[in-house]
């Protein structure tokens, strides 16, 4: 995936390794404060959606959910974390992108990049019910992909898009697919 670029964030990974407690998930959110970085694409670019690689997000100092997910996913890769997924779906009623990672000891974490939340998961599928994945934008080699893929139905109980047909949901997935 062209938006996950650990080579663009090696300086951040080096700084985290040398200057922090070793609790890398928390330390990343200290370095990349989502409250300062998060800006919608409409506000930043004057359009609904524009995906940025980590270098552009750092240079601009702003990004939205997918930009921050790519940035944090890239930093984790540069730190040597391998079990990473970037998911696209819904958080409550909004289209959203977020990373999930498996850390030391096999524990899974959902990273809410727009708020700086680190949410523990019981296993790779036990995310909070507000998060409804539709597609895995990036899935590390060897990890089972997760979510709903083109040609299938929206997850049972997904209230993210009331009245939205499966065809409309698949149209959103296809729109996002142009960026992969």
C-alpha positions in Angstrom: 0.0 0.0 0.0 1.5 3.3 -1.1 0.3 5.2 1.9 2.1 3.1 4.5 5.6 4.4 4.3 7.9 3.5 7.3 10.8 5.0 5.4 9.2 8.5 5.7 9.1 8.3 9.6 12.4 6.7 10.6 13.4 9.9 12.4 10.2 9.7 14.5 10.8 6.0 15.3 14.4 6.8 16.3 13.3 9.6 18.5 10.7 7.4 20.2 13.2 4.6 20.7 15.8 6.9 22.3 13.6 9.3 24.3 10.6 7.5 25.6 9.5 4.9 28.1 9.2 2.1 25.7 5.4 2.1 25.9 5.3 2.8 22.2 1.6 3.1 21.6 1.2 5.8 24.3 4.5 7.4 23.2 3.3 7.7 19.6 0.2 9.6 20.7 2.5 11.9 22.8 4.6 12.6 19.7 1.6 12.8 17.2 -1.1 14.6 19.2 -4.3 13.9 17.4 -5.9 17.0 18.9 -3.4 19.2 17.1 -3.1 17.1 13.9 -6.8 16.2 13.2 -8.4 18.4 10.5 -11.1 17.3 8.1 -10.2 17.2 4.4 -12.9 19.7 3.6 -11.3 22.2 5.9 -7.7 21.4 4.9 -8.1 20.8 1.1 -11.6 22.2 0.3 -12.8 18.8 -0.8 -14.4 15.7 0.7 -11.5 13.3 0.6 -7.8 13.5 -0.1 -5.4 10.8 1.2 -1.9 11.8 2.3 1.2 9.8 2.8 3.0 10.2 6.2 5.5 12.8 4.8 2.7 15.1 3.6 0.8 14.7 6.9 3.9 15.7 8.8 4.8 18.5 6.4 1.2 19.9 6.6 0.9 19.2 10.3 -2.6 18.1 9.7 -4.6 15.1 8.5 -7.9 13.3 9.0 -8.6 9.7 10.1 -6.9 7.9 7.3 -3.9 10.2 7.1 -3.3 9.7 10.9 -3.9 6.0 10.6 -1.3 5.8 7.8 1.1 7.9 9.8 0.8 5.9 13.0 0.8 2.6 11.1 4.0 3.7 9.4 5.6 4.7 12.7 4.7 1.3 14.2 6.2 -0.5 11.2 9.4 1.6 11.5 9.5 0.5 15.2 9.4 -3.1 14.1 5.7 -3.9 14.7 4.5 -6.2 12.0 0.9 -7.3 12.9 -0.9 -4.2 11.7 -4.3 -3.7 9.9 -5.7 -0.5 8.6 -9.5 -0.8 8.5 -12.1 1.3 6.7 -15.7 1.2 7.9 -18.0 3.1 10.2 -17.6 4.6 13.7 -21.1 5.3 14.9 -22.7 7.1 11.9 -19.5 8.2 10.2 -17.2 6.8 7.6 -13.9 6.2 9.3 -10.5 4.6 9.0 -8.5 3.2 12.0 -5.5 0.9 12.7 -5.5 -2.2 14.8 -2.2 -3.8 16.0 -1.1 -6.9 17.8 1.6 -6.0 20.3 4.0 -7.9 22.5 2.3 -10.8 24.3 -0.2 -11.2 21.4 -2.6 -8.5 22.7 -4.7 -6.6 20.1 -5.3 -2.8 20.3 -7.6 -0.6 18.3 -6.0 2.9 17.9 -8.4 5.8 17.6 -6.1 8.2 15.8 -8.5 11.1 15.9 -8.8 11.1 19.7 -5.6 9.4 20.9 -7.5 6.5 22.4 -5.7 3.1 22.8 -8.5 0.5 23.1 -7.6 -3.0 24.3 -9.3 -5.9 22.4 -9.8 -9.4 23.8 -8.8 -10.8 20.4 -8.4 -9.7 16.8 -12.2 -9.5 16.3 -13.5 -8.0 19.6 -13.5 -4.3 18.8 -16.1 -2.0 20.4 -19.5 -2.3 18.6 -19.4 1.3 17.4 -16.6 0.2 15.0 -18.0 -1.6 12.0 -15.3 -2.6 9.5 -16.2 -2.8 5.9 -12.8 -3.3 4.3 -9.2 -4.0 5.3 -7.2 -1.3 3.5 -3.9 -2.9 4.6 -3.5 -6.3 6.3 0.0 -7.4 7.2 1.2 -10.6 5.6 0.0 -13.6 7.5 -2.9 -11.8 9.3 -6.4 -12.9 8.5 -8.3 -10.0 6.9 -11.3 -8.7 8.6 -14.6 -7.0 7.7 -17.0 -7.0 4.8 -15.7 -7.1 1.3 -17.3 -6.3 -2.0 -20.0 -8.7 -3.0 -21.1 -9.3 0.6 -23.6 -7.7 2.9 -23.1 -5.1 5.6 -22.4 -6.6 9.1 -25.5 -7.7 11.0 -26.6 -5.0 13.4 -24.6 -2.3 11.6 -26.6 0.9 12.3 -23.9 3.1 10.8 -25.8 4.0 7.6 -29.6 3.9 8.3 -31.5 3.3 5.1 -28.3 2.9 3.1 -28.5 -0.1 0.7 -25.7 -2.6 0.4 -25.2 -1.3 -3.2 -24.5 2.2 -1.8 -22.1 0.8 0.8 -20.2 -1.1 -1.9 -20.1 2.2 -3.9 -18.3 3.8 -0.9 -15.9 0.9 -0.8 -15.2 1.2 -4.5 -14.6 5.0 -4.1 -12.0 4.3 -1.4 -10.4 1.5 -3.4 -9.1 4.0 -5.9 -6.6 5.2 -3.3 -5.2 1.7 -2.5 
